[in-house]
Protein backbone atom coordinates (compact mmCIF):
# COMPACT_ATOMS: atom_id res chain seq x y z
CA UNK A 1 0.00 0.00 0.00
CA UNK A 2 1.59 3.22 -1.09
CA UNK A 3 0.46 6.48 0.45
CA UNK A 4 2.35 9.15 -1.42
CA UNK A 5 0.94 10.43 -4.66
CA UNK A 6 2.36 7.93 -7.20
CA UNK A 7 4.20 9.01 -10.30
CA UNK A 8 2.36 8.53 -13.56
CA UNK A 9 2.67 4.92 -14.62
CA UNK A 10 4.85 4.13 -11.64
CA UNK A 11 2.51 1.65 -10.04
CA UNK A 12 1.82 -0.19 -13.31
CA UNK A 13 5.48 -0.44 -14.27
CA UNK A 14 6.50 -1.51 -10.78
CA UNK A 15 3.82 -4.22 -10.80
CA UNK A 16 5.05 -5.40 -14.18
CA UNK A 17 8.60 -5.53 -12.82
CA UNK A 18 7.46 -7.56 -9.82
CA UNK A 19 5.49 -9.87 -12.10
CA UNK A 20 8.48 -10.57 -14.32
CA UNK A 21 10.62 -11.18 -11.24
CA UNK A 22 8.10 -13.59 -9.77
CA UNK A 23 7.42 -15.52 -12.98
CA UNK A 24 11.13 -16.01 -13.56
CA UNK A 25 11.60 -17.28 -10.01
CA UNK A 26 8.63 -19.65 -10.30
CA UNK A 27 9.80 -21.13 -13.58
CA UNK A 28 13.23 -21.68 -12.07
CA UNK A 29 11.75 -23.39 -9.02
CA UNK A 30 9.45 -25.59 -11.10
CA UNK A 31 12.37 -26.73 -13.21
CA UNK A 32 14.08 -28.01 -10.05
CA UNK A 33 11.12 -30.03 -8.73
CA UNK A 34 12.22 -33.70 -8.59
CA UNK A 35 10.13 -36.39 -10.26
CA UNK A 36 8.31 -38.45 -7.68
CA UNK A 37 7.93 -42.18 -8.18
CA UNK A 38 4.86 -44.00 -6.81
CA UNK A 39 5.49 -45.71 -3.52
CA UNK A 40 5.35 -49.53 -3.43
CA UNK A 41 2.37 -50.73 -1.33
CA UNK A 42 3.34 -52.73 1.78
CA UNK A 43 2.99 -56.53 1.57
CA UNK A 44 0.90 -58.11 4.31
CA UNK A 45 1.31 -61.81 5.17
CA UNK A 46 -1.83 -64.01 5.45
CA UNK A 47 -3.54 -64.47 8.83
CA UNK A 48 -1.61 -61.52 10.22
CA UNK A 49 -3.77 -58.64 11.46
CA UNK A 50 -2.84 -55.33 10.05
CA UNK A 51 -1.12 -53.07 12.58
CA UNK A 52 -3.38 -50.36 13.88
CA UNK A 53 -1.76 -46.94 14.15
CA UNK A 54 -1.72 -45.63 17.68
CA UNK A 55 -3.32 -42.36 16.61
CA UNK A 56 -6.08 -44.03 14.56
CA UNK A 57 -8.47 -44.25 17.47
CA UNK A 58 -7.97 -40.65 18.42
CA UNK A 59 -9.78 -37.94 16.56
CA UNK A 60 -7.83 -34.76 16.23
CA UNK A 61 -9.58 -31.47 16.51
CA UNK A 62 -9.96 -29.69 13.21
CA UNK A 63 -7.53 -26.84 13.00
CA UNK A 64 -8.42 -23.45 11.65
CA UNK A 65 -7.51 -22.89 8.04
CA UNK A 66 -4.17 -21.15 7.91
CA UNK A 67 -3.20 -18.35 5.61
CA UNK A 68 -0.53 -18.91 3.03
CA UNK A 69 1.52 -16.25 1.36
CA UNK A 70 0.26 -16.88 -2.18
CA UNK A 71 2.37 -14.10 -3.62
CA UNK A 72 0.79 -11.92 -6.31
CA UNK A 73 2.72 -12.39 -9.56
CA UNK A 74 4.69 -14.97 -7.54
CA UNK A 75 6.53 -12.06 -5.91
CA UNK A 76 4.52 -9.45 -3.99
CA UNK A 77 3.56 -10.54 -0.43
CA UNK A 78 -0.11 -11.40 -0.04
CA UNK A 79 -0.40 -12.35 3.62
CA UNK A 80 -3.77 -10.81 4.52
CA UNK A 81 -5.75 -12.75 1.91
CA UNK A 82 -7.95 -15.78 2.62
CA UNK A 83 -8.50 -18.19 -0.26
CA UNK A 84 -11.24 -20.85 -0.14
CA UNK A 85 -12.44 -19.84 3.30
CA UNK A 86 -15.72 -18.14 4.20
CA UNK A 87 -14.75 -17.51 7.81
CA UNK A 88 -11.74 -17.81 10.06
CA UNK A 89 -10.98 -17.17 13.73
CA UNK A 90 -10.21 -13.50 14.41
CA UNK A 91 -6.59 -12.41 14.39
CA UNK A 92 -5.05 -11.42 17.69
CA UNK A 93 -3.40 -8.04 18.09
CA UNK A 94 0.02 -9.70 17.88
CA UNK A 95 -0.93 -11.53 14.69
CA UNK A 96 -2.16 -8.34 13.04
CA UNK A 97 1.01 -6.41 13.77
CA UNK A 98 3.28 -9.35 12.93
CA UNK A 99 1.59 -10.01 9.60
CA UNK A 100 1.78 -6.36 8.56
CA UNK A 101 5.44 -6.17 9.60
CA UNK A 102 6.28 -9.25 7.54
CA UNK A 103 4.74 -7.62 4.49
CA UNK A 104 6.42 -4.23 5.03
CA UNK A 105 9.90 -5.68 5.44
CA UNK A 106 9.62 -8.38 2.82
CA UNK A 107 12.60 -8.15 0.40
CA UNK A 108 10.34 -8.11 -2.66
CA UNK A 109 8.31 -5.27 -1.16
CA UNK A 110 11.55 -3.30 -0.72
CA UNK A 111 12.51 -3.98 -4.35
CA UNK A 112 9.02 -2.92 -5.46
CA UNK A 113 9.31 0.39 -3.60
CA UNK A 114 12.84 0.91 -4.88
CA UNK A 115 11.58 0.45 -8.45
CA UNK A 116 8.73 2.89 -7.83
CA UNK A 117 11.18 5.45 -6.44
CA UNK A 118 13.37 4.99 -9.52
CA UNK A 119 10.41 5.61 -11.80
CA UNK A 120 9.56 8.72 -9.77
CA UNK A 121 13.12 9.89 -10.19
CA UNK A 122 12.94 9.37 -13.95
CA UNK A 123 9.66 11.33 -14.09
CA UNK A 124 11.16 13.98 -11.76
CA UNK A 125 8.18 13.88 -9.40
CA UNK A 126 8.61 16.28 -6.49
CA UNK A 127 11.30 18.39 -8.24
CA UNK A 128 12.39 19.80 -4.88
CA UNK A 129 14.10 16.46 -4.24
CA UNK A 130 16.35 17.11 -7.26
CA UNK A 131 18.24 14.28 -8.96
CA UNK A 132 21.23 12.13 -8.04
CA UNK A 133 21.67 9.73 -5.16
CA UNK A 134 20.35 12.20 -2.57
CA UNK A 135 17.20 12.83 -4.61
CA UNK A 136 16.62 9.11 -5.08
CA UNK A 137 17.17 8.47 -1.37
CA UNK A 138 14.52 11.05 -0.48
CA UNK A 139 12.01 9.52 -2.92
CA UNK A 140 12.68 6.01 -1.66
CA UNK A 141 12.51 7.11 1.97
CA UNK A 142 9.19 8.90 1.59
CA UNK A 143 7.69 6.02 -0.41
CA UNK A 144 8.81 3.52 2.21
CA UNK A 145 7.52 5.68 5.08
CA UNK A 146 4.17 6.02 3.30
CA UNK A 147 3.95 2.26 2.91
CA UNK A 148 4.82 1.48 6.53
CA UNK A 149 2.45 4.06 8.02
CA UNK A 150 -0.38 3.13 5.66
CA UNK A 151 -0.03 -0.61 6.08
CA UNK A 152 0.11 -0.47 9.85
CA UNK A 153 -2.78 2.01 9.97
CA UNK A 154 -5.17 0.00 7.80
CA UNK A 155 -3.94 -3.48 8.71
CA UNK A 156 -3.03 -3.38 12.39
CA UNK A 157 -3.58 -0.18 14.40
CA UNK A 158 -7.18 0.68 13.56
CA UNK A 159 -8.32 -2.94 13.05
CA UNK A 160 -7.10 -3.60 16.60
CA UNK A 161 -8.72 -0.49 18.10
CA UNK A 162 -12.01 -1.01 16.24
CA UNK A 163 -12.02 -4.84 16.35
CA UNK A 164 -12.16 -5.20 12.58
CA UNK A 165 -10.80 -7.98 10.38
CA UNK A 166 -8.08 -6.65 8.02
CA UNK A 167 -8.09 -9.76 5.82
CA UNK A 168 -9.52 -10.01 2.33
CA UNK A 169 -11.79 -13.02 1.77
CA UNK A 170 -11.67 -14.06 -1.86
CA UNK A 171 -14.93 -14.92 -3.55
CA UNK A 172 -13.05 -17.06 -6.08
CA UNK A 173 -16.03 -18.14 -8.15
CA UNK A 174 -18.98 -16.60 -9.93
CA UNK A 175 -19.71 -13.93 -12.47
CA UNK A 176 -16.76 -11.68 -13.35
CA UNK A 177 -18.66 -8.43 -12.81
CA UNK A 178 -20.08 -9.61 -9.49
CA UNK A 179 -16.61 -10.54 -8.26
CA UNK A 180 -15.21 -7.25 -9.57
CA UNK A 181 -17.87 -5.31 -7.64
CA UNK A 182 -17.34 -7.44 -4.53
CA UNK A 183 -13.61 -6.65 -4.52
CA UNK A 184 -14.13 -2.92 -5.12
CA UNK A 185 -16.67 -2.64 -2.29
CA UNK A 186 -14.15 -4.06 0.22
CA UNK A 187 -12.76 -0.53 0.45
CA UNK A 188 -15.91 0.49 2.32
CA UNK A 189 -17.07 -2.86 3.75
CA UNK A 190 -15.17 -5.20 6.07
CA UNK A 191 -15.90 -7.79 8.77
CA UNK A 192 -16.18 -7.39 12.50
CA UNK A 193 -13.77 -9.37 14.66
CA UNK A 194 -16.40 -9.94 17.32
CA UNK A 195 -19.51 -10.86 15.32
CA UNK A 196 -18.13 -11.69 11.87
CA UNK A 197 -20.80 -9.48 10.33
CA UNK A 198 -20.15 -6.90 7.64
CA UNK A 199 -19.70 -3.29 8.70
CA UNK A 200 -18.29 -0.02 7.41
CA UNK A 201 -14.53 -0.20 6.87
CA UNK A 202 -13.50 2.56 9.27
CA UNK A 203 -9.97 1.11 9.39
CA UNK A 204 -9.45 1.77 5.69
CA UNK A 205 -10.45 5.43 5.86
CA UNK A 206 -8.89 6.24 9.22
CA UNK A 207 -5.66 4.41 8.37
CA UNK A 208 -5.31 6.19 5.03
CA UNK A 209 -6.33 9.49 6.61
CA UNK A 210 -3.65 9.10 9.26
CA UNK A 211 -1.06 8.32 6.58
CA UNK A 212 -2.07 11.38 4.55
CA UNK A 213 -1.89 13.63 7.60
CA UNK A 214 1.48 12.33 8.80
CA UNK A 215 2.92 12.60 5.31
CA UNK A 216 2.80 16.38 5.74
CA UNK A 217 5.69 16.10 8.17
CA UNK A 218 8.11 14.76 5.57
CA UNK A 219 6.58 15.40 2.12
CA UNK A 220 7.41 18.72 0.42
CA UNK A 221 4.88 21.59 0.49
CA UNK A 222 2.24 22.70 -0.25
CA UNK A 223 0.29 21.05 2.57
CA UNK A 224 -3.36 21.89 2.02
CA UNK A 225 -6.71 20.21 2.60
CA UNK A 226 -6.99 19.73 -1.15
CA UNK A 227 -3.60 18.01 -1.39
CA UNK A 228 -4.38 15.74 1.57
CA UNK A 229 -7.76 14.86 0.08
CA UNK A 230 -6.07 14.06 -3.20
CA UNK A 231 -3.62 11.71 -1.45
CA UNK A 232 -6.51 10.00 0.37
CA UNK A 233 -8.52 9.55 -2.83
CA UNK A 234 -5.48 8.22 -4.67
CA UNK A 235 -4.78 5.70 -1.93
CA UNK A 236 -8.37 4.47 -1.84
CA UNK A 237 -8.22 3.89 -5.58
CA UNK A 238 -4.91 2.03 -5.22
CA UNK A 239 -6.34 -0.09 -2.42
CA UNK A 240 -9.33 -0.92 -4.62
CA UNK A 241 -6.89 -2.02 -7.32
CA UNK A 242 -5.10 -4.11 -4.71
CA UNK A 243 -8.34 -5.86 -3.78
CA UNK A 244 -9.00 -6.62 -7.44
CA UNK A 245 -5.56 -8.22 -7.71
CA UNK A 246 -6.23 -10.25 -4.57
CA UNK A 247 -9.54 -11.47 -5.99
CA UNK A 248 -8.38 -12.38 -9.48
CA UNK A 249 -4.83 -13.49 -8.77
CA UNK A 250 -5.82 -17.20 -8.53
CA UNK A 251 -7.30 -16.93 -12.04
CA UNK A 252 -4.21 -15.17 -13.36
CA UNK A 253 -2.03 -17.78 -11.67
CA UNK A 254 -3.88 -20.65 -13.34
CA UNK A 255 -3.50 -18.98 -16.75
CA UNK A 256 0.24 -18.47 -16.25
CA UNK A 257 0.81 -22.02 -15.01
CA UNK A 258 -1.29 -23.47 -17.87
CA UNK A 259 0.65 -21.42 -20.41
CA UNK A 260 3.92 -22.66 -18.92
CA UNK A 261 2.84 -26.32 -19.28
CA UNK A 262 1.81 -25.71 -22.87
CA UNK A 263 5.45 -25.09 -23.84
TAHUQUI-V876846 format. One record per residue. N is the residue number from 1. RES is the residue in one letter. SS is DSSP state (H for helix, E for strand, - for the rest). BURIAL is b if it has 24 or more other ideal C-beta (glycine too) atoms within 12 Angstrom, else e. Layout:
# TAHUQUI-V876846
N|RES|SS|BURIAL / N|RES|SS|BURIAL
This chain:
# TAHUQUI-V876846
1|X|-|b / 2|X|-|b / 3|X|-|b / 4|X|-|b / 5|X|-|b / 6|X|-|b / 7|X|-|b / 8|X|-|e / 9|X|-|e / 10|X|H|b / 11|X|H|b / 12|X|H|e / 13|X|H|e / 14|X|H|b / 15|X|H|b / 16|X|H|e / 17|X|H|b / 18|X|H|b / 19|X|H|b / 20|X|H|e / 21|X|H|b / 22|X|H|b / 23|X|H|b / 24|X|H|e / 25|X|H|e / 26|X|H|b / 27|X|H|e / 28|X|H|e / 29|X|H|e / 30|X|H|e / 31|X|H|e / 32|X|-|e / 33|X|-|e / 34|X|-|e / 35|X|-|e / 36|X|-|e / 37|X|-|e / 38|X|-|e / 39|X|-|e / 40|X|-|e / 41|X|-|e / 42|X|-|e / 43|X|-|e / 44|X|-|e / 45|X|-|e / 46|X|-|e / 47|X|-|e / 48|X|-|e / 49|X|-|e / 50|X|-|e / 51|X|-|e / 52|X|-|e / 53|X|-|e / 54|X|-|e / 55|X|-|e / 56|X|-|e / 57|X|-|e / 58|X|-|e / 59|X|-|e / 60|X|-|e / 61|X|-|e / 62|X|-|e / 63|X|-|e / 64|X|-|e / 65|X|-|e / 66|X|-|e / 67|X|-|b / 68|X|-|e / 69|X|-|e / 70|X|-|b / 71|X|-|b / 72|X|E|b / 73|X|-|b / 74|X|-|b / 75|X|-|b / 76|X|E|b / 77|X|-|b / 78|X|-|b / 79|X|-|b / 80|X|-|b / 81|X|E|b / 82|X|E|b / 83|X|-|b / 84|X|-|e / 85|X|-|e / 86|X|-|e / 87|X|-|e / 88|X|-|b / 89|X|-|e / 90|X|-|e / 91|X|-|b / 92|X|-|e / 93|X|H|e / 94|X|H|e / 95|X|H|b / 96|X|H|b / 97|X|H|e / 98|X|H|e / 99|X|H|b / 100|X|H|b / 101|X|H|e / 102|X|H|b / 103|X|H|b / 104|X|H|b / 105|X|-|e / 106|X|-|b / 107|X|H|e / 108|X|H|b / 109|X|H|b / 110|X|H|b / 111|X|H|b / 112|X|H|b / 113|X|H|b / 114|X|H|b / 115|X|H|b / 116|X|H|b / 117|X|H|b / 118|X|H|b / 119|X|H|b / 120|X|H|b / 121|X|H|b / 122|X|H|e / 123|X|H|e / 124|X|-|e / 125|X|-|b / 126|X|-|b / 127|X|H|e / 128|X|H|e / 129|X|H|b / 130|X|-|e / 131|X|-|e / 132|X|H|e / 133|X|H|e / 134|X|H|e / 135|X|H|b / 136|X|H|b / 137|X|H|e / 138|X|H|b / 139|X|H|b / 140|X|H|b / 141|X|H|b / 142|X|H|b / 143|X|H|b / 144|X|H|b / 145|X|H|b / 146|X|H|b / 147|X|H|b / 148|X|H|b / 149|X|H|b / 150|X|H|b / 151|X|H|b / 152|X|H|b / 153|X|H|b / 154|X|H|b / 155|X|H|b / 156|X|H|b / 157|X|H|b / 158|X|H|b / 159|X|H|b / 160|X|H|b / 161|X|H|e / 162|X|H|b / 163|X|-|b / 164|X|E|b / 165|X|E|b / 166|X|-|b / 167|X|-|b / 168|X|E|b / 169|X|E|b / 170|X|-|b / 171|X|-|b / 172|X|-|b / 173|X|-|e / 174|X|-|e / 175|X|-|e / 176|X|H|e / 177|X|H|e / 178|X|H|e / 179|X|H|b / 180|X|H|e / 181|X|H|e / 182|X|H|b / 183|X|H|b / 184|X|H|b / 185|X|H|e / 186|X|-|b / 187|X|-|b / 188|X|-|e / 189|X|E|b / 190|X|E|b / 191|X|E|b / 192|X|E|e / 193|X|-|b / 194|X|-|e / 195|X|-|e / 196|X|-|e / 197|X|-|e / 198|X|E|e / 199|X|E|e / 200|X|E|e / 201|X|-|b / 202|X|H|b / 203|X|H|b / 204|X|H|b / 205|X|H|b / 206|X|H|b / 207|X|H|b / 208|X|H|b / 209|X|H|b / 210|X|H|b / 211|X|H|b / 212|X|H|b / 213|X|H|b / 214|X|H|b / 215|X|H|b / 216|X|H|b / 217|X|H|e / 218|X|-|b / 219|X|-|b / 220|X|-|e / 221|X|-|e / 222|X|-|e / 223|X|-|e / 224|X|-|e / 225|X|H|e / 226|X|H|e / 227|X|H|e / 228|X|H|b / 229|X|H|e / 230|X|H|e / 231|X|H|b / 232|X|H|b / 233|X|H|e / 234|X|H|b / 235|X|H|b / 236|X|H|b / 237|X|H|e / 238|X|H|b / 239|X|H|b / 240|X|H|b / 241|X|H|b / 242|X|H|b / 243|X|H|b / 244|X|H|b / 245|X|H|b / 246|X|H|b / 247|X|H|b / 248|X|H|b / 249|X|H|b / 250|X|H|b / 251|X|H|e / 252|X|H|b / 253|X|H|b / 254|X|H|e / 255|X|H|e / 256|X|H|b / 257|X|H|e / 258|X|H|e / 259|X|H|e / 260|X|H|e / 261|X|H|e / 262|X|H|e / 263|X|-|e
